[in-house]
Amino acid sequence: MKMMNKTTYVFVLLLLIVQGMFTLSRTWLSAHEVNVTILSGANFLLFLVTILSAGITAKSFTNPNLQASIRAVMLSFMIKFFVLALAAFIYIYRERKAVNLPALYGAAFLYIVYTGVEIRLLLRALKK
């Protein structure tokens, strides 16, 4: 459980840093036609889903069965991917012609950032 607390703190810090960057660069992003509200919502959704998936994977590390860890990694990836894909499809369906593609691209970039940080933290915890 100690590792999960450290992971949670790192993701809270990442959430706050990214939200702070959005707040500070709101005018620049708006000038480049990026919807900051969509980016902020995607950031928060990524935070929640990443905490869930990191928890599932970290809990599997205590199981002596290697297959349980592999299943947990695959399950956490599927949960994260499908929740975010569903959110994107709902947004696209609701907005139809007014979809803000730069915000969706930014959300995809945030997905890569959160996934990279999650993998790095979990691999570090697995080495210990």
C-alpha positions in Angstrom: 0.0 0.0 0.0 3.0 2.3 0.6 3.8 2.2 -3.1 0.3 3.1 -4.1 0.4 6.2 -1.9 3.6 7.3 -3.5 2.1 6.7 -7.0 -1.0 8.6 -6.0 1.0 11.6 -4.9 3.0 11.6 -8.2 -0.2 11.5 -10.2 -1.8 14.3 -8.1 1.3 16.3 -8.7 1.1 15.6 -12.4 -2.6 16.6 -12.5 -1.8 19.9 -10.7 1.1 20.7 -13.0 -0.8 20.0 -16.2 -3.9 22.0 -14.9 -1.5 24.8 -13.9 0.0 24.8 -17.4 -3.5 25.0 -18.9 -4.5 27.9 -16.7 -1.3 29.8 -17.4 -1.5 29.3 -21.2 -5.3 29.6 -21.5 -5.0 32.7 -23.8 -2.3 31.2 -26.0 -4.3 27.9 -26.3 -7.5 29.8 -27.1 -5.6 31.8 -29.7 -4.7 28.5 -31.3 -8.3 27.4 -31.2 -7.8 24.7 -28.5 -10.7 24.2 -26.1 -9.1 24.3 -22.7 -12.3 22.9 -21.0 -12.0 19.7 -23.1 -8.3 19.4 -22.2 -9.0 20.0 -18.5 -11.8 17.4 -18.5 -9.6 14.9 -20.3 -6.8 15.6 -17.9 -9.0 14.9 -14.9 -10.5 11.7 -16.5 -7.0 10.5 -17.3 -6.0 11.1 -13.7 -8.9 9.0 -12.3 -8.5 6.2 -14.8 -4.7 6.1 -14.3 -5.1 5.9 -10.5 -7.5 3.0 -11.0 -5.2 1.1 -13.4 -2.1 1.7 -11.4 -3.9 0.4 -8.3 -5.0 -2.8 -10.2 -1.4 -3.4 -11.5 0.3 -2.6 -8.2 -2.0 -5.0 -6.3 -1.1 -7.8 -8.7 2.6 -7.4 -7.9 2.0 -9.0 -4.5 0.6 -12.2 -6.2 3.4 -14.8 -6.7 1.8 -15.9 -9.9 3.4 -14.1 -12.8 0.3 -14.6 -15.0 -1.8 -12.5 -12.5 0.5 -9.6 -13.1 0.3 -9.9 -16.9 -3.5 -10.1 -16.7 -3.6 -7.1 -14.5 -1.4 -5.0 -16.8 -3.6 -6.0 -19.8 -6.8 -5.3 -17.8 -5.6 -1.9 -16.7 -4.7 -1.0 -20.3 -8.1 -2.1 -21.6 -10.0 -0.3 -18.9 -8.0 2.9 -19.5 -8.2 2.7 -23.3 -12.0 1.9 -23.5 -13.0 4.5 -20.9 -11.1 7.2 -22.8 -12.3 6.0 -26.2 -15.9 6.0 -24.9 -15.4 9.6 -23.6 -14.0 10.7 -26.9 -16.9 9.1 -28.8 -19.5 10.7 -26.6 -17.8 14.1 -27.1 -17.6 13.6 -30.9 -21.3 12.4 -31.0 -22.5 15.4 -28.9 -20.6 18.0 -30.8 -20.7 16.5 -34.3 -19.5 19.4 -36.5 -18.1 21.5 -33.7 -15.5 18.9 -32.6 -12.3 20.6 -31.4 -9.6 18.4 -33.0 -6.6 20.2 -31.3 -8.2 19.4 -27.9 -8.6 15.7 -28.9 -5.0 15.6 -30.0 -3.9 17.2 -26.8 -5.9 14.6 -24.8 -4.2 11.9 -26.8 -0.8 13.4 -25.9 -1.9 13.5 -22.2 -2.8 9.8 -22.5 0.7 9.0 -23.6 2.2 11.2 -20.8 0.1 9.5 -18.1 0.7 6.0 -19.4 4.5 6.7 -19.6 4.6 8.0 -16.0 2.5 5.0 -14.8 4.8 2.5 -16.5 7.9 4.2 -15.2 6.5 4.2 -11.6 5.3 0.6 -11.7 8.6 -0.7 -13.2 10.5 1.1 -10.5 8.2 -0.4 -7.8 8.6 -3.9 -9.4 12.4 -3.6 -9.2 12.2 -3.1 -5.4 
